[in-house]
Amino acid sequence: MRKPMALSNWKMAMTIAESLTFVREFRALAGDLVHEVDVVICPPFTALYPVAQALSGSPIMLGGQNVSADDDPARTGQISAALLADAGCQWVMLGHWEVRRHFGDTDETVNRKVHRVLAAGLRPILLVGEARDARESFQSALDAQLTRAVDGCDASQVATMAFVYEPEWTIGVAEPAPPKRVAAGCGFIREWIGEHFGPPVAQAVRIIYGGSVTPMHAEALLASPEVDGLGATRKGRRAETFVQIVRRIAEAKAGR
């Protein structure tokens, strides 16, 4: 049985003080939920190390929001996989639509980042999903993204990853994708992994949904067995609401 997963991406919000307050409040409110659900928090880079210290002794894990595709230290304004590991990260988000649109990431760039992250001993959280103009052809869009993003990876490496189905058209809107589309998207990703890396890998990998997730929508989004959890942004920056999302995940997936 796959352990469910909850992801919180804070983007460019949260000062160090706000981040530490969140950790303190979330740990107090979540209680044993953090043993039933793998929780990954992705603060801004400035807060990574202090949050890592605040999470010491907790099963809550730390993730970076992005990473450089290069390991040459002469990259002003970038952060390497080695530096993320040094700050205390275990996971790194790769392929988010905002990074693609604002910083020019391509599937090939994401692939280079995947290999940098793996080489540093970190685990990729690979975000895939159709663009706004490919809403009706999501299967072919996912096939193309996955094929290029994990090129050169073997089954043992893919087994360490987590995947997030997050269509571009669900980011920053009032409601998430319809549950049927979420189930279809996550199901396609799992089927694709099974075809390319084998059924055991496909059954082991966590595939979650992200994109305008709220506690109100969580139960419906989690109804499919293909969906192993949820990723939140706006609702993931308040301890109370993120605990509600984690609790919905535990209720739906951990038999709580």
C-alpha positions in Angstrom: 0.0 0.0 0.0 1.4 3.4 -1.0 1.8 5.9 1.8 -0.3 9.0 1.0 1.5 12.3 0.5 0.7 16.0 1.1 2.8 18.8 -0.5 2.8 22.5 0.4 4.5 24.9 -1.9 4.8 28.4 -0.4 6.2 30.0 -3.6 7.6 33.5 -2.9 5.6 34.0 0.3 6.5 33.5 4.0 9.3 35.3 5.8 11.6 33.2 8.0 9.6 34.3 11.1 6.3 33.4 9.4 7.8 30.0 8.3 8.8 29.1 11.8 5.4 30.1 13.2 3.8 27.9 10.6 6.0 24.9 11.5 5.3 25.4 15.2 1.5 25.7 14.7 1.3 22.9 12.1 3.2 20.4 14.3 0.9 21.2 17.2 -2.3 20.8 15.2 -1.3 17.9 13.0 -0.3 15.5 15.8 -0.1 11.9 14.6 -1.3 12.8 11.1 2.4 13.3 10.1 3.0 9.6 10.8 0.1 8.6 8.5 0.8 11.0 5.6 4.2 11.9 4.2 4.2 15.7 4.5 6.6 17.8 2.4 6.9 21.5 2.9 8.6 23.7 0.2 9.4 27.1 1.7 11.3 29.9 -0.1 15.0 29.4 -0.3 15.7 32.0 2.4 13.7 29.9 5.0 15.1 26.4 4.1 17.8 26.1 6.7 15.8 27.5 9.7 12.8 25.4 8.8 15.1 22.3 8.5 16.3 23.1 12.0 12.7 23.5 13.3 11.7 20.2 11.7 14.5 18.3 13.4 13.2 15.1 14.9 9.9 15.3 13.0 8.8 13.1 10.1 7.8 16.2 8.2 10.1 16.6 5.2 11.7 19.6 3.5 11.7 20.4 -0.2 13.2 23.0 -2.6 10.9 24.7 -5.1 13.4 24.6 -7.9 17.1 23.9 -8.7 19.7 24.8 -11.2 20.1 22.6 -14.2 23.9 23.1 -13.9 26.4 22.2 -11.2 28.9 24.9 -12.2 29.1 27.2 -9.1 29.5 30.3 -11.4 25.8 30.7 -11.7 24.7 34.0 -10.1 21.2 33.8 -8.7 20.9 30.1 -8.9 20.9 27.3 -6.3 22.4 23.8 -6.9 21.1 20.5 -5.8 24.2 20.1 -3.5 23.3 23.4 -1.7 19.7 22.3 -1.3 20.9 19.0 0.3 23.2 21.0 2.5 20.3 23.2 3.7 18.4 20.1 4.8 16.2 19.3 1.8 15.1 15.7 0.9 12.9 16.6 -2.1 13.0 19.1 -4.9 10.0 20.3 -7.1 10.7 20.2 -10.8 8.7 21.2 -13.8 6.2 23.7 -12.3 4.4 25.7 -14.9 5.4 29.0 -13.4 9.0 28.1 -13.7 8.4 27.0 -17.3 6.6 30.2 -18.2 8.7 32.7 -16.4 12.1 31.2 -16.6 11.9 29.3 -19.9 12.2 25.7 -18.5 11.6 23.0 -21.1 11.2 19.3 -20.7 14.8 18.9 -21.6 15.8 21.4 -18.9 13.6 19.6 -16.4 15.4 16.4 -17.4 18.8 17.9 -16.6 17.5 19.0 -13.2 16.1 15.5 -12.5 19.6 14.1 -13.0 21.2 16.8 -10.9 18.8 16.1 -8.1 19.3 12.4 -8.2 23.1 12.8 -8.2 22.9 14.9 -5.0 20.9 12.1 -3.2 17.7 14.1 -3.3 14.3 12.9 -4.6 12.5 14.7 -7.5 8.9 15.8 -7.2 8.1 16.0 -10.9 5.1 18.2 -11.9 3.5 17.4 -15.2 0.3 18.5 -16.8 -1.2 19.9 -20.0 -0.8 23.5 -21.0 -3.8 25.8 -21.2 -4.0 25.3 -25.0 -3.8 21.5 -24.7 -6.7 21.0 -22.3 -8.5 18.6 -24.6 -5.5 16.5 -25.5 -4.0 16.0 -22.0 -2.9 12.4 -22.7 -0.6 13.3 -25.5 0.7 16.3 -23.6 1.5 14.1 -20.5 3.1 11.4 -22.7 5.5 14.0 -24.3 6.4 15.6 -20.9 7.0 12.3 -19.2 9.1 10.9 -22.1 11.5 13.8 -22.1 11.5 14.6 -18.3 12.7 11.1 -17.2 14.9 10.4 -20.2 18.0 8.5 -19.1 16.4 7.4 -15.8 16.2 3.8 -14.8 13.4 2.0 -12.9 15.2 2.3 -9.5 15.5 6.1 -9.9 11.9 6.6 -11.0 10.8 4.6 -8.0 12.3 7.3 -5.7 10.2 10.1 -7.3 6.8 11.5 -6.7 4.6 12.9 -9.5 2.2 15.8 -9.3 -0.6 16.1 -11.9 -1.1 19.9 -12.2 -2.5 21.2 -15.4 -1.6 24.8 -16.2 -5.2 25.9 -16.3 -5.8 24.9 -12.7 -3.1 27.2 -11.2 -4.3 30.3 -9.4 -8.0 29.8 -10.1 -11.0 29.5 -7.8 -11.6 25.7 -8.1 -9.4 22.7 -8.9 -9.8 20.4 -11.9 -13.0 18.2 -11.9 -12.4 15.0 -10.0 -12.9 12.9 -13.1 -10.1 14.8 -14.9 -7.9 14.4 -11.8 -8.5 10.7 -11.7 -7.8 10.4 -15.5 -4.6 12.4 -15.3 -3.2 10.6 -12.4 -4.3 7.3 -13.9 -2.6 8.1 -17.2 0.7 8.9 -15.4 0.6 5.6 -13.5 -0.2 3.6 -16.6 2.6 5.4 -18.5 5.1 4.6 -15.7 4.0 1.0 -15.8 4.5 0.7 -19.5 8.0 2.2 -19.4 9.4 1.1 -16.0 7.3 -1.9 -15.0 4.1 -2.4 -13.0 5.9 -2.7 -9.6 7.4 0.8 -10.0 4.0 2.2 -11.1 2.3 0.7 -8.1 5.0 2.0 -5.7 5.2 5.6 -7.0 3.1 8.3 -5.3 1.0 10.4 -7.8 -0.8 13.4 -6.3 -2.9 16.3 -7.7 -2.1 19.9 -7.3 -3.9 23.1 -8.6 -6.2 25.3 -6.5 -6.6 22.6 -3.8 -8.8 23.5 -0.8 -10.1 21.4 2.1 -13.6 21.7 0.7 -12.7 20.0 -2.5 -10.2 17.5 -1.0 -12.6 14.6 -0.5 -13.9 14.5 -4.1 -10.3 14.9 -5.5 -9.1 11.9 -3.4 -11.9 9.6 -4.4 -10.0 7.8 -7.1 -7.5 5.1 -6.0 -5.0 6.6 -8.5 -4.7 9.8 -6.5 -2.3 9.3 -3.5 -2.6 12.8 -2.1 -2.7 16.5 -2.7 -0.5 19.6 -3.2 -1.6 23.0 -1.9 -0.2 26.5 -2.3 -2.5 29.3 -1.0 -4.2 26.9 1.4 -0.9 25.3 2.3 0.5 28.5 3.9 -1.9 28.5 6.8 -1.4 25.8 9.4 -5.1 25.3 10.1 -6.1 24.8 6.5 -3.2 22.7 5.5 -3.9 20.4 8.5 -7.4 20.1 7.2 -6.1 19.0 3.9 -3.7 16.5 5.4 -6.5 15.1 7.6 -8.7 14.6 4.5 -5.8 12.7 2.9 -5.4 10.5 5.9 -9.2 9.8 6.1 -9.3 8.9 2.4 -6.0 7.1 2.0 -4.7 5.9 5.3 -7.9 4.4 6.7 -8.1 6.9 9.5 
